[in-house]
Amino acid sequence: MNRNKPDWTEELRKSPFGSSHFTEEMRMNIRQRADEGMSESRRCIGAITVAAGALFFAVLLFFAVEGAWLRGNEGMPASMPEEQRQAYDAWNELLLEVFPDPELKAGTSYGYIFSFKAPFEELKGKELSIDVVHLETGLRDRAVKPHLIDAPSSGYEGLERYTAFITLPLPGLWRYDVSLDGKKYAAMVLHVGEPSWEPSTAFVSGSYEMTGIEGAVGFIDAGFIAGQANKYMWHFWGEDALLDGKVVVKAVKQGEEELIEVFRAESLGGANNGADRHMPSSMSLPEPGIWRLLPYIDGKLIDTIVIEVKAK
């Protein structure tokens, strides 16, 4: 058998077309389109890489800023979500919880328990203060004056049951900013209920009847007529640390949120009429209606007194 290939196999190698249809121009077009496709792919991949990198660094920046705020670095914004929150943690570590009186309302002094989770050695010797911010109006008050942490909670190894009594002038959401040595340490947000607008009752101290809260604050009431000033003698009860500082009396009308200033003094006088301190004042309120008087000492609201202002 002849192992040589027959002549017709050579004919199969030839193109069936009279001329080549795959020209050099066609080859160049295909190569150019392929190069363009590769460039487009590279651009897409590059864009994805840049976007991923930007997202990665944005996440890093977010946690860096958030962590810095949580740790209380100076200069960082103190913005918090406007939602109730009784616990505060940083980097998945619980720092602080707050337990307010279940009946918490504006206009009255209520007790709070702040439960610090850090070992006492980390807190000892630091200056603790608490400021509050009304999230709707931006009003800022001093809730706890700066003081040194020198002992753990009674019966505890740490500061698990730090107690404070705080009076807030307005209802709504309040943020409680806890600071150590002037740096923000933690913050919680609590809802404070509507206050009572029943006029405050009278009580007797010394030889005088006073309007206010017995054992806390009151004044000898000469009555209020809108737009007319009158003299009122204020009386305060409490420790020197609570009653030292500048005094400002503000007022807010029922149904409103704007606080107005009605009197101020550099300091309180000494004991008088059974009270630990006293202060003469001249006050007037602009409109008739139900008003709440707000006496502040060194930036801290002591308590509130509800009075009725009559028309001329």
FILO-383274 format. One record per residue: chain; residue in one letter; x, y, z of N, C-alpha, C in turn; residue number from 1. Coordinates in steps of 0.2 Angstrom, whole numbers, plus 5000, padded with zeros to 4 digits. Example, Ala and Ser with C-alpha at 12.3 -4.5 7.8 and 13.67 -1.06 7.14 Angstrom:
residues 2
 ch aa   nx   ny   nz  cax  cay  caz   cx   cy   cz   i
  A  A 5066 4972 5039 5062 4978 5039 5066 4984 5039   1
  A  S 5064 4989 5035 5068 4995 5036 5064 5000 5039   2
END
This chain:
residues 312
 ch aa   nx   ny   nz  cax  cay  caz   cx   cy   cz   i
  A  M 5004 4994 5000 5000 5000 5000 5004 5006 5000   1
  A  N 5003 5011 4995 5007 5017 4995 5005 5021 5001   2
  A  R 5011 5023 5005 5010 5027 5011 5010 5034 5009   3
  A  N 5012 5036 5003 5012 5043 5001 5004 5046 5001   4
  A  K 5004 5052 5003 4997 5055 5003 4995 5056 4996   5
  A  P 4989 5056 4994 4986 5057 4988 4986 5064 4986   6
  A  D 4986 5066 4979 4987 5073 4977 4981 5077 4980   7
  A  W 4975 5074 4981 4969 5078 4983 4970 5081 4990   8
  A  T 4975 5078 4994 4976 5081 5001 4979 5088 5000   9
  A  E 4983 5089 4995 4986 5095 4994 4981 5100 4992  10
  A  E 4976 5098 4989 4971 5103 4986 4967 5106 4992  11
  A  L 4966 5101 4997 4962 5103 5003 4966 5109 5007  12
  A  R 4972 5109 5007 4976 5115 5010 4975 5122 5007  13
  A  K 4973 5122 5001 4972 5128 4998 4965 5131 5000  14
  A  S 4965 5138 5000 4959 5142 5002 4954 5141 4996  15
  A  P 4947 5140 4998 4942 5139 4993 4941 5146 4990  16
  A  F 4943 5152 4992 4942 5158 4990 4947 5160 4985  17
  A  G 4945 5164 4980 4950 5166 4975 4955 5171 4977  18
  A  S 4954 5175 4983 4959 5179 4986 4958 5179 4993  19
  A  S 4963 5181 4997 4962 5181 5005 4957 5186 5007  20
  A  H 4952 5184 5011 4947 5189 5014 4950 5192 5021  21
  A  F 4955 5189 5024 4958 5192 5030 4964 5196 5028  22
  A  T 4962 5202 5027 4967 5207 5024 4971 5210 5030  23
  A  E 4977 5213 5028 4981 5216 5034 4977 5222 5037  24
  A  E 4972 5225 5033 4968 5231 5037 4964 5228 5042  25
  A  M 4961 5222 5040 4956 5219 5045 4960 5217 5051  26
  A  R 4966 5214 5050 4970 5212 5056 4972 5218 5061  27
  A  M 4974 5224 5058 4975 5230 5062 4969 5232 5065  28
  A  N 4963 5232 5062 4957 5234 5066 4956 5230 5072  29
  A  I 4956 5223 5071 4955 5219 5076 4960 5220 5082  30
  A  R 4966 5221 5080 4971 5222 5085 4970 5229 5089  31
  A  Q 4968 5234 5085 4966 5240 5089 4960 5240 5093  32
  A  R 4955 5236 5091 4949 5235 5096 4951 5231 5102  33
  A  A 4955 5226 5101 4958 5222 5107 4961 5226 5112  34
  A  D 4966 5231 5109 4970 5235 5113 4965 5240 5117  35
  A  E 4960 5243 5113 4955 5247 5117 4951 5243 5122  36
  A  G 4949 5237 5121 4946 5233 5126 4950 5232 5132  37
  A  M 4956 5231 5131 4961 5230 5137 4962 5236 5141  38
  A  S 4962 5242 5137 4963 5248 5141 4956 5250 5145  39
  A  E 4951 5248 5142 4944 5249 5145 4944 5245 5152  40
  A  S 4946 5239 5151 4946 5234 5156 4951 5237 5162  41
  A  R 4957 5239 5160 4962 5242 5165 4959 5248 5168  42
  A  R 4955 5252 5164 4952 5258 5167 4947 5256 5172  43
  A  C 4943 5251 5171 4937 5249 5175 4941 5246 5182  44
  A  I 4946 5242 5181 4949 5238 5186 4952 5244 5191  45
  A  G 4955 5249 5187 4958 5254 5191 4953 5258 5195  46
  A  A 4947 5260 5192 4942 5263 5195 4940 5260 5201  47
  A  I 4939 5253 5200 4936 5249 5206 4941 5249 5212  48
  A  T 4948 5248 5210 4953 5248 5215 4953 5255 5219  49
  A  V 4953 5260 5215 4953 5267 5218 4947 5268 5223  50
  A  A 4941 5266 5221 4935 5266 5225 4935 5262 5231  51
  A  A 4938 5256 5230 4939 5251 5236 4943 5254 5241  52
  A  G 4949 5257 5238 4954 5260 5243 4951 5266 5246  53
  A  A 4947 5270 5243 4944 5276 5246 4939 5274 5252  54
  A  L 4935 5269 5250 4930 5266 5255 4934 5263 5261  55
  A  F 4939 5260 5260 4943 5257 5265 4946 5263 5270  56
  A  F 4949 5268 5267 4952 5273 5271 4946 5277 5274  57
  A  A 4940 5278 5271 4934 5281 5274 4932 5278 5280  58
  A  V 4932 5271 5280 4930 5267 5286 4935 5268 5291  59
  A  L 4942 5268 5289 4947 5269 5294 4946 5276 5298  60
  A  L 4945 5281 5294 4944 5288 5296 4938 5288 5301  61
  A  F 4933 5285 5299 4927 5285 5303 4928 5282 5310  62
  A  F 4931 5276 5310 4933 5273 5317 4938 5277 5320  63
  A  A 4942 5280 5317 4947 5284 5320 4944 5290 5324  64
  A  V 4940 5294 5320 4936 5300 5323 4932 5297 5328  65
  A  E 4928 5292 5327 4923 5290 5332 4927 5288 5338  66
  A  G 4932 5284 5337 4936 5282 5343 4939 5287 5347  67
  A  A 4942 5293 5343 4944 5298 5347 4939 5302 5351  68
  A  W 4933 5303 5348 4928 5306 5352 4926 5302 5358  69
  A  L 4926 5295 5357 4924 5291 5362 4929 5291 5368  70
  A  R 4935 5292 5366 4940 5293 5371 4941 5300 5374  71
  A  G 4937 5304 5371 4937 5311 5374 4943 5316 5372  72
  A  N 4945 5315 5366 4950 5319 5363 4947 5326 5362  73
  A  E 4951 5331 5364 4949 5338 5364 4949 5340 5356  74
  A  G 4944 5344 5355 4943 5347 5348 4938 5343 5344  75
  A  M 4936 5337 5346 4932 5333 5342 4925 5335 5343  76
  A  P 4920 5334 5338 4913 5336 5339 4910 5332 5344  77
  A  A 4905 5335 5348 4901 5331 5353 4894 5329 5350  78
  A  S 4894 5328 5344 4887 5326 5341 4885 5319 5343  79
  A  M 4879 5317 5345 4877 5311 5346 4870 5310 5343  80
  A  P 4868 5303 5341 4862 5302 5338 4856 5304 5343  81
  A  E 4851 5307 5340 4845 5309 5344 4841 5304 5345  82
  A  E 4843 5299 5350 4839 5293 5352 4841 5291 5359  83
  A  Q 4836 5289 5362 4837 5287 5369 4843 5281 5370  84
  A  R 4847 5282 5374 4853 5277 5375 4855 5278 5382  85
  A  Q 4855 5273 5386 4857 5273 5393 4863 5270 5394  86
  A  A 4867 5267 5389 4873 5264 5390 4878 5267 5385  87
  A  Y 4884 5267 5386 4889 5270 5382 4895 5265 5381  88
  A  D 4897 5263 5375 4903 5259 5375 4908 5262 5369  89
  A  A 4914 5260 5370 4919 5262 5365 4923 5256 5363  90
  A  W 4924 5255 5356 4928 5249 5354 4926 5242 5357  91
  A  N 4919 5242 5357 4916 5236 5360 4917 5235 5367  92
  A  E 4918 5240 5371 4920 5239 5378 4915 5244 5381  93
  A  L 4910 5241 5386 4906 5245 5390 4909 5250 5395  94
  A  L 4908 5256 5394 4911 5261 5399 4907 5263 5404  95
  A  L 4900 5265 5403 4896 5268 5408 4889 5266 5406  96
  A  E 4885 5265 5412 4878 5265 5411 4874 5270 5416  97
  A  V 4868 5272 5414 4865 5277 5419 4858 5274 5420  98
  A  F 4856 5275 5426 4849 5272 5428 4846 5278 5432  99
  A  P 4841 5282 5428 4838 5287 5431 4832 5285 5435 100
  A  D 4829 5290 5439 4822 5288 5442 4817 5287 5437 101
  A  P 4813 5281 5438 4808 5279 5432 4803 5285 5431 102
  A  E 4802 5289 5436 4797 5295 5435 4801 5301 5432 103
  A  L 4806 5301 5429 4810 5307 5427 4806 5312 5423 104
  A  K 4806 5318 5426 4802 5323 5423 4806 5330 5423 105
  A  A 4805 5335 5419 4808 5341 5420 4805 5345 5426 106
  A  G 4809 5350 5428 4806 5354 5433 4807 5352 5440 107
  A  T 4809 5346 5441 4810 5343 5448 4817 5339 5449 108
  A  S 4820 5340 5455 4826 5336 5456 4825 5329 5456 109
  A  Y 4828 5325 5452 4828 5317 5452 4835 5314 5453 110
  A  G 4835 5308 5456 4841 5305 5457 4843 5300 5451 111
  A  Y 4849 5300 5450 4852 5296 5445 4858 5291 5448 112
  A  I 4859 5285 5445 4864 5281 5447 4868 5280 5441 113
  A  F 4875 5282 5441 4879 5281 5435 4884 5276 5437 114
  A  S 4884 5270 5433 4888 5264 5434 4894 5264 5430 115
  A  F 4900 5266 5432 4906 5266 5429 4909 5259 5429 116
  A  K 4911 5257 5423 4914 5250 5422 4921 5249 5423 117
  A  A 4925 5255 5422 4932 5254 5423 4935 5253 5430 118
  A  P 4940 5250 5431 4943 5249 5438 4944 5255 5441 119
  A  F 4943 5255 5448 4944 5262 5451 4950 5265 5451 120
  A  E 4956 5261 5450 4962 5264 5449 4963 5268 5443 121
  A  E 4959 5267 5438 4959 5271 5432 4955 5278 5433 122
  A  L 4951 5278 5438 4946 5284 5439 4949 5288 5445 123
  A  K 4952 5285 5449 4954 5289 5455 4959 5295 5454 124
  A  G 4957 5300 5457 4961 5306 5456 4959 5311 5450 125
  A  K 4954 5308 5446 4952 5312 5441 4946 5317 5443 126
  A  E 4945 5322 5439 4940 5327 5441 4934 5325 5436 127
  A  L 4928 5324 5439 4922 5322 5436 4917 5327 5436 128
  A  S 4914 5328 5430 4909 5333 5429 4904 5330 5424 129
  A  I 4898 5333 5424 4893 5331 5420 4889 5337 5417 130
  A  D 4889 5338 5411 4885 5343 5407 4879 5340 5404 131
  A  V 4874 5344 5403 4868 5341 5399 4866 5346 5394 132
  A  V 4864 5343 5388 4862 5347 5382 4855 5345 5380 133
  A  H 4850 5350 5379 4844 5349 5377 4844 5349 5369 134
  A  L 4843 5343 5366 4844 5342 5359 4840 5346 5355 135
  A  E 4834 5348 5357 4829 5352 5353 4831 5359 5352 136
  A  T 4833 5362 5358 4835 5369 5358 4842 5371 5358 137
  A  G 4846 5366 5360 4854 5367 5361 4855 5370 5368 138
  A  L 4851 5371 5372 4852 5373 5379 4857 5369 5383 139
  A  R 4862 5372 5386 4867 5368 5389 4867 5370 5397 140
  A  D 4867 5365 5401 4867 5366 5408 4872 5362 5412 141
  A  R 4874 5364 5417 4879 5360 5421 4875 5356 5426 142
  A  A 4876 5349 5425 4872 5344 5430 4876 5343 5436 143
  A  V 4882 5341 5435 4886 5340 5441 4893 5344 5441 144
  A  K 4894 5348 5446 4900 5352 5446 4906 5348 5446 145
  A  P 4912 5351 5443 4918 5347 5444 4920 5345 5451 146
  A  H 4922 5339 5452 4924 5337 5459 4929 5331 5458 147
  A  L 4933 5330 5463 4938 5325 5463 4935 5318 5464 148
  A  I 4937 5313 5461 4935 5306 5462 4941 5303 5467 149
  A  D 4939 5303 5474 4943 5301 5479 4941 5294 5482 150
  A  A 4935 5292 5481 4933 5286 5485 4928 5282 5480 151
  A  P 4928 5275 5481 4924 5271 5477 4917 5272 5480 152
  A  S 4912 5269 5476 4905 5269 5479 4904 5265 5485 153
  A  S 4900 5267 5490 4900 5264 5496 4898 5257 5495 154
  A  G 4902 5252 5498 4900 5245 5497 4903 5242 5491 155
  A  Y 4906 5246 5487 4909 5243 5480 4916 5244 5480 156
  A  E 4919 5240 5475 4926 5241 5474 4928 5247 5469 157
  A  G 4923 5249 5465 4924 5254 5460 4918 5259 5461 158
  A  L 4917 5262 5455 4912 5268 5455 4906 5265 5452 159
  A  E 4903 5259 5454 4898 5256 5451 4891 5260 5453 160
  A  R 4891 5263 5458 4885 5267 5460 4886 5274 5462 161
  A  Y 4888 5278 5457 4889 5285 5458 4883 5288 5457 162
  A  T 4880 5292 5463 4874 5295 5463 4874 5302 5462 163
  A  A 4869 5305 5458 4869 5312 5457 4861 5314 5457 164
  A  F 4860 5320 5459 4853 5323 5459 4853 5329 5454 165
  A  I 4849 5329 5449 4849 5333 5443 4842 5336 5442 166
  A  T 4842 5343 5441 4836 5346 5439 4836 5349 5432 167
  A  L 4832 5347 5428 4832 5349 5421 4826 5354 5419 168
  A  P 4827 5360 5416 4822 5365 5415 4816 5363 5410 169
  A  L 4818 5359 5405 4813 5358 5399 4812 5350 5398 170
  A  P 4807 5348 5396 4806 5341 5394 4809 5340 5387 171
  A  G 4809 5333 5385 4812 5331 5379 4818 5327 5380 172
  A  L 4822 5326 5374 4828 5322 5374 4834 5327 5377 173
  A  W 4838 5324 5381 4844 5327 5384 4850 5322 5383 174
  A  R 4855 5325 5381 4862 5322 5381 4866 5323 5387 175
  A  Y 4868 5318 5391 4872 5319 5397 4879 5317 5395 176
  A  D 4883 5323 5395 4890 5322 5393 4895 5322 5400 177
  A  V 4898 5316 5400 4902 5314 5406 4909 5316 5404 178
  A  S 4912 5320 5408 4919 5321 5407 4924 5320 5413 179
  A  L 4930 5318 5411 4935 5317 5416 4941 5321 5415 180
  A  D 4943 5325 5420 4948 5330 5419 4947 5335 5413 181
  A  G 4941 5336 5412 4939 5341 5406 4938 5338 5399 182
  A  K 4939 5331 5399 4939 5328 5392 4933 5323 5392 183
  A  K 4929 5323 5387 4923 5319 5386 4925 5312 5387 184
  A  Y 4921 5309 5391 4923 5301 5393 4917 5297 5390 185
  A  A 4911 5299 5391 4905 5295 5389 4899 5300 5388 186
  A  A 4894 5298 5385 4888 5302 5384 4882 5297 5383 187
  A  M 4876 5299 5386 4870 5295 5386 4865 5300 5384 188
  A  V 4859 5297 5381 4853 5301 5379 4847 5299 5383 189
  A  L 4844 5303 5386 4838 5301 5390 4832 5305 5388 190
  A  H 4826 5302 5389 4820 5306 5388 4817 5309 5394 191
  A  V 4816 5315 5395 4814 5318 5401 4806 5320 5400 192
  A  G 4802 5318 5405 4795 5319 5404 4793 5326 5405 193
  A  E 4786 5327 5403 4783 5334 5404 4783 5336 5412 194
  A  P 4784 5342 5414 4784 5343 5421 4776 5345 5423 195
  A  S 4775 5345 5429 4769 5348 5432 4769 5356 5432 196
  A  W 4764 5359 5431 4763 5366 5431 4758 5368 5436 197
  A  E 4757 5364 5441 4754 5366 5447 4758 5371 5451 198
  A  P 4755 5377 5453 4759 5382 5457 4762 5378 5463 199
  A  S 4768 5380 5465 4772 5377 5470 4768 5379 5477 200
  A  T 4769 5375 5482 4765 5376 5488 4769 5381 5493 201
  A  A 4766 5383 5498 4769 5387 5503 4772 5383 5509 202
  A  F 4777 5385 5512 4779 5382 5518 4782 5388 5523 203
  A  V 4783 5386 5529 4785 5391 5534 4792 5389 5536 204
  A  S 4796 5394 5536 4803 5394 5539 4805 5400 5543 205
  A  G 4807 5399 5549 4808 5405 5553 4802 5408 5555 206
  A  S 4801 5414 5554 4795 5418 5555 4791 5420 5549 207
  A  Y 4793 5417 5543 4790 5419 5537 4787 5413 5533 208
  A  E 4782 5414 5529 4779 5409 5524 4783 5410 5517 209
  A  M 4785 5405 5514 4788 5405 5508 4785 5401 5503 210
  A  T 4786 5402 5497 4784 5398 5491 4790 5395 5488 211
  A  G 4790 5388 5487 4795 5384 5484 4795 5377 5486 212
  A  I 4801 5374 5487 4802 5367 5489 4805 5367 5496 213
  A  E 4802 5365 5501 4804 5365 5508 4811 5361 5508 214
  A  G 4816 5364 5512 4822 5361 5513 4827 5362 5507 215
  A  A 4825 5365 5501 4829 5366 5495 4829 5373 5494 216
  A  V 4824 5376 5492 4824 5383 5489 4817 5386 5490 217
  A  G 4817 5393 5492 4810 5396 5492 4811 5404 5493 218
  A  F 4806 5407 5492 4807 5415 5493 4800 5417 5496 219
  A  I 4801 5423 5500 4795 5426 5503 4792 5430 5497 220
  A  D 4785 5427 5496 4782 5429 5490 4777 5435 5491 221
  A  A 4779 5440 5487 4775 5446 5487 4770 5446 5481 222
  A  G 4769 5441 5478 4765 5441 5472 4768 5444 5466 223
  A  F 4765 5442 5460 4768 5444 5454 4763 5447 5449 224
  A  I 4764 5453 5447 4760 5456 5442 4764 5458 5436 225
  A  A 4761 5456 5430 4765 5456 5424 4768 5463 5423 226
  A  G 4774 5464 5421 4778 5470 5419 4779 5474 5425 227
  A  Q 4778 5472 5432 4779 5476 5437 4785 5473 5442 228
  A  A 4790 5476 5443 4795 5474 5447 4793 5474 5455 229
  A  N 4796 5469 5459 4795 5469 5466 4801 5466 5469 230
  A  K 4801 5466 5476 4807 5463 5480 4805 5457 5482 231
  A  Y 4809 5452 5482 4808 5445 5484 4815 5443 5488 232
  A  M 4814 5440 5494 4820 5437 5498 4820 5430 5497 233
  A  W 4826 5427 5493 4827 5420 5492 4830 5417 5498 234
  A  H 4829 5411 5499 4832 5407 5504 4834 5400 5501 235
  A  F 4840 5397 5503 4843 5391 5500 4845 5387 5506 236
  A  W 4844 5380 5505 4847 5375 5510 4852 5371 5506 237
  A  G 4857 5369 5509 4862 5364 5506 4869 5365 5509 238
  A  E 4873 5361 5506 4880 5361 5508 4884 5367 5505 239
  A  D 4889 5370 5507 4893 5375 5505 4895 5374 5497 240
  A  A 4897 5368 5496 4899 5366 5489 4894 5367 5484 241
  A  L 4888 5366 5486 4882 5367 5482 4880 5374 5481 242
  A  L 4881 5378 5486 4878 5385 5486 4884 5390 5485 243
  A  D 4890 5389 5483 4895 5393 5482 4895 5395 5474 244
  A  G 4895 5401 5472 4896 5403 5465 4891 5409 5463 245
  A  K 4891 5411 5457 4887 5416 5455 4879 5413 5454 246
  A  V 4875 5418 5455 4868 5416 5455 4864 5419 5450 247
  A  V 4860 5415 5446 4856 5418 5440 4849 5415 5441 248
  A  V 4844 5419 5441 4837 5416 5441 4834 5417 5434 249
  A  K 4832 5412 5431 4829 5412 5424 4822 5410 5425 250
  A  A 4818 5411 5420 4811 5409 5420 4809 5407 5413 251
  A  V 4804 5402 5413 4801 5400 5407 4793 5400 5408 252
  A  K 4790 5402 5403 4782 5402 5403 4780 5395 5401 253
  A  Q 4774 5393 5404 4771 5387 5402 4769 5387 5394 254
  A  G 4771 5381 5391 4770 5381 5384 4775 5383 5379 255
  A  E 4780 5386 5382 4786 5389 5378 4792 5386 5380 256
  A  E 4798 5387 5376 4804 5384 5378 4810 5389 5379 257
  A  E 4808 5396 5378 4813 5401 5378 4814 5403 5386 258
  A  L 4820 5402 5388 4822 5404 5395 4824 5412 5395 259
  A  I 4821 5416 5400 4823 5423 5400 4827 5424 5407 260
  A  E 4831 5428 5407 4835 5430 5414 4831 5435 5417 261
  A  V 4830 5434 5424 4826 5439 5428 4830 5442 5433 262
  A  F 4835 5439 5435 4840 5442 5441 4846 5438 5441 263
  A  R 4852 5442 5443 4858 5439 5444 4862 5442 5450 264
  A  A 4866 5438 5453 4870 5441 5459 4877 5437 5459 265
  A  E 4882 5440 5462 4888 5437 5462 4889 5431 5467 266
  A  S 4885 5432 5472 4885 5426 5477 4879 5427 5482 267
  A  L 4878 5422 5486 4873 5422 5491 4875 5424 5498 268
  A  G 4871 5427 5502 4872 5429 5508 4872 5423 5513 269
  A  G 4873 5425 5520 4874 5420 5525 4867 5417 5527 270
  A  A 4867 5413 5532 4861 5410 5535 4855 5415 5537 271
  A  N 4849 5414 5536 4844 5418 5537 4837 5414 5538 272
  A  N 4833 5416 5542 4826 5413 5543 4826 5406 5542 273
  A  G 4831 5402 5545 4831 5395 5545 4834 5392 5539 274
  A  A 4836 5396 5534 4840 5393 5528 4847 5394 5529 275
  A  D 4851 5390 5525 4858 5391 5525 4861 5397 5522 276
  A  R 4858 5399 5517 4860 5405 5513 4853 5409 5511 277
  A  H 4854 5415 5510 4849 5420 5508 4851 5425 5502 278
  A  M 4846 5428 5499 4848 5433 5494 4842 5437 5492 279
  A  P 4843 5444 5493 4838 5448 5491 4838 5449 5484 280
  A  S 4832 5450 5481 4831 5451 5473 4826 5456 5472 281
  A  S 4826 5458 5465 4821 5462 5462 4819 5459 5456 282
  A  M 4813 5456 5455 4811 5453 5449 4805 5455 5446 283
  A  S 4804 5454 5439 4798 5456 5436 4797 5451 5430 284
  A  L 4791 5449 5428 4790 5444 5422 4785 5448 5418 285
  A  P 4787 5447 5411 4783 5452 5406 4776 5450 5404 286
  A  E 4774 5444 5405 4767 5443 5403 4763 5439 5409 287
  A  P 4757 5439 5409 4753 5435 5414 4753 5428 5411 288
  A  G 4752 5424 5416 4751 5417 5415 4755 5413 5420 289
  A  I 4756 5406 5419 4760 5402 5423 4767 5402 5421 290
  A  W 4771 5403 5426 4779 5403 5425 4782 5399 5429 291
  A  R 4788 5396 5427 4793 5392 5431 4799 5396 5432 292
  A  L 4801 5398 5439 4807 5401 5441 4812 5396 5441 293
  A  L 4818 5397 5439 4824 5393 5438 4830 5396 5441 294
  A  P 4831 5394 5448 4837 5397 5451 4844 5393 5450 295
  A  Y 4849 5396 5447 4855 5393 5445 4860 5395 5450 296
  A  I 4865 5391 5453 4871 5393 5456 4877 5389 5453 297
  A  D 4881 5394 5451 4887 5391 5448 4886 5387 5442 298
  A  G 4880 5389 5438 4878 5385 5432 4874 5379 5433 299
  A  K 4873 5377 5439 4869 5371 5440 4862 5373 5443 300
  A  L 4857 5371 5440 4850 5372 5442 4848 5368 5448 301
  A  I 4846 5372 5453 4845 5370 5460 4838 5366 5460 302
  A  D 4833 5369 5459 4826 5366 5458 4822 5372 5455 303
  A  T 4816 5371 5454 4811 5375 5451 4805 5377 5455 304
  A  I 4802 5383 5454 4797 5385 5458 4792 5388 5453 305
  A  V 4785 5385 5453 4780 5387 5448 4776 5393 5452 306
  A  I 4775 5398 5448 4771 5404 5451 4766 5406 5446 307
  A  E 4761 5410 5448 4756 5413 5443 4757 5420 5443 308
  A  V 4758 5423 5437 4759 5430 5436 4752 5433 5434 309
  A  K 4749 5438 5437 4743 5441 5435 4744 5447 5431 310
  A  A 4738 5448 5427 4738 5454 5423 4738 5460 5427 311
  A  K 4739 5466 5425 4739 5472 5428 4732 5474 5430 312
END
